[in-house]
Amino acid sequence: MKILVTGGAGFIGRWVVKELLSRGHEVIAYDNLSSGSPKNILEFSDNKKFSFVKADILNSKKLARIFKGIKVCIHLAAQINVQKSIDNPRETFQINIVGTYNLLEMCRRHDTKLVFVSTCMVYDSAKKAAISETHPLKPKSPYASSKLAGEELVLSYFRTYGLPVVVTRPFNTYGPYQRSDAEGGVVSIFIREKLEGKPITVFGDGKQTRDLLYVEDCADFLFRAMSNKKAVGEVINAGTGQDISINRLAFLICRDKKRIRHVRHPHPQAEIRKLVCDYSKAKKLLGWRPKTDLNQGIKKTTEWMKSITG
């Protein structure tokens, strides 16, 4: 099939591209490179089934020119930085909601399946049980609310027009190619700080927990969600079913409590105290389960980060 991956030069996007190419599909990565990088997709440049388009999902004319023959669109392009969404909600809503609308219209015109990649941040904090797809929703930032609005928009096209769509909610994804600056993920940031000999910086008390999903497991999940007809019209979680506190994660990476430094949380109002995924629906519907445990994932990510820093 000919498949469009928006945000295809980003962290998760490049792994989705890799997964699709490995299965023989023709792939177009569509990315404005605001957070993605040409380096992420360099290894695919000689693949005749791969092409890259530098463009924005807000550019309807550019989308229209490349959409012919597209059978599936995996939609990862988004403004994902929580602090930026707090500082400039308008930009976040424009990209994450209007951009999604533009893609939906293209999909409707060409009868293209859409896989929408949302976030676990739409949920309220976990209580005693893990978070299933029926768990209460409580977006605590403009970013999270924009993704939830995107979900509802996508599902409305399924209900109104019969457009084949899938809404996915991966939990906190990490691994090689993730940025390790302020817009990156906690695992990559902690590893970078360790490798640079800096203190491991923990926001707040560090007791907040995360369910950390290795990126290749996430790409496999998105491929299965794309491929399985039973997923159409569904909302599906992906995670490991285990959470870890940020304090414990910091120690797991640096192995020295003296190197862990707690600082004031930059946006405590947007913090979710406990995130742990119930992925039983993905297991039952898609036959999916995570394969990479946290220690393996940290090791692979550390090795990759060492390789790029020399």
C-alpha positions, 0 to 999 in steps of 0.5 A, spaced: 500 500 500 501 507 499 501 510 506 502 517 508 505 518 515 505 525 517 510 527 522 514 522 519 521 525 520 519 525 528 521 520 533 515 515 533 514 517 526 521 515 523 520 508 527 513 507 524 516 509 517 521 503 518 516 498 520 512 500 514 518 499 509 520 493 512 513 490 510 514 492 503 509 498 503 510 505 499 511 510 504 511 518 504 513 521 510 510 528 511 513 533 516 515 540 516 521 539 521 519 543 526 521 538 531 523 532 526 529 532 523 532 529 516 537 525 520 532 521 523 530 518 516 537 518 513 537 511 513 531 510 508 534 515 503 536 510 498 529 506 499 525 506 492 519 506 496 520 512 500 519 519 499 519 525 503 515 531 503 517 537 507 510 541 508 505 543 514 499 539 515 496 546 515 497 547 508 491 544 504 494 545 497 500 541 499 496 535 502 492 535 496 498 534 491 500 528 494 494 525 497 492 521 490 493 513 491 494 514 499 490 508 502 492 509 509 494 516 513 498 515 520 497 521 523 503 523 528 504 530 526 502 535 532 505 540 537 506 536 543 510 540 548 505 541 554 509 548 556 508 551 549 501 549 549 500 553 555 504 559 553 500 559 546 494 555 546 492 558 539 498 555 535 497 548 539 489 548 537 491 550 530 496 545 529 492 539 532 485 540 531 485 544 524 491 540 521 487 534 523 481 537 520 485 538 513 487 531 513 480 528 515 477 532 509 483 529 504 481 522 507 474 523 506 475 525 499 480 519 497 476 514 501 483 513 505 483 510 512 486 514 518 490 512 524 490 518 529 495 518 534 493 521 540 496 521 547 495 518 554 494 525 557 487 525 555 486 521 561 485 522 569 490 520 574 489 512 575 487 510 582 487 503 584 486 500 577 490 501 570 487 506 565 482 502 560 479 506 554 473 507 559 477 511 564 475 518 566 477 523 561 481 529 564 485 533 560 490 538 564 493 542 558 491 545 552 495 540 549 491 534 552 485 538 550 487 539 543 488 531 542 482 529 545 478 534 540 482 531 535 479 524 537 472 526 537 473 530 530 476 523 527 470 519 530 465 524 528 467 522 521 467 515 522 460 516 525 457 521 519 461 519 513 463 512 515 470 514 514 475 508 516 478 511 522 482 508 528 484 512 535 490 510 538 492 512 545 500 510 546 502 511 553 509 515 554 513 512 549 521 512 549 527 510 545 532 511 540 531 518 536 527 521 541 530 528 543 533 529 549 532 537 550 526 540 554 522 538 548 524 530 549 522 525 553 524 523 561 528 517 559 532 520 554 533 527 558 535 522 564 540 518 559 543 525 556 544 528 563 548 521 566 552 521 560 554 528 560 556 527 568 550 532 570 545 532 575 539 528 574 533 533 574 527 531 577 521 535 576 517 536 583 517 530 588 518 525 583 513 521 586 509 521 579 509 515 575 509 513 568 508 507 564 514 507 559 513 504 552 519 502 548 518 505 541 519 499 536 513 496 540 509 502 539 510 502 532 508 495 531 502 497 535 500 502 530 502 497 524 497 492 527 491 498 529 492 500 521 492 493 519 486 490 523 479 491 520 476 490 527 480 496 530 476 501 525 471 506 529 475 504 536 479 507 541 485 503 543 490 504 548 498 501 548 502 501 554 506 496 558 501 495 564 507 497 569 508 504 572 515 507 575 516 513 579 520 518 576 524 518 582 525 510 581 527 511 574 532 516 575 536 512 580 535 506 575 538 510 570 544 513 574 545 508 580 546 514 584 541 518 589 546 523 590 546 525 583 538 526 583 536 533 584 529 535 585 527 542 582 520 546 582 515 543 576 514 548 571 507 546 570 504 542 576 497 544 574 498 539 568 501 534 571 498 527 572 500 523 578 499 516 576 499 513 569 499 506 568 496 502 562 490 497 561 492 494 554 487 488 554 483 491 549 489 491 544 491 484 546 484 482 545 483 486 538 490 486 535 493 480 538 498 486 540 503 486 547 509 489 548 516 485 547 521 490 550 522 491 558 524 497 561 531 495 562 532 493 555 529 499 553 534 503 557 540 499 555 538 500 547 537 507 548 543 509 552 547 505 546 544 509 541 545 516 545 552 514 546 553 512 538 551 519 536 555 523 541 562 519 540 
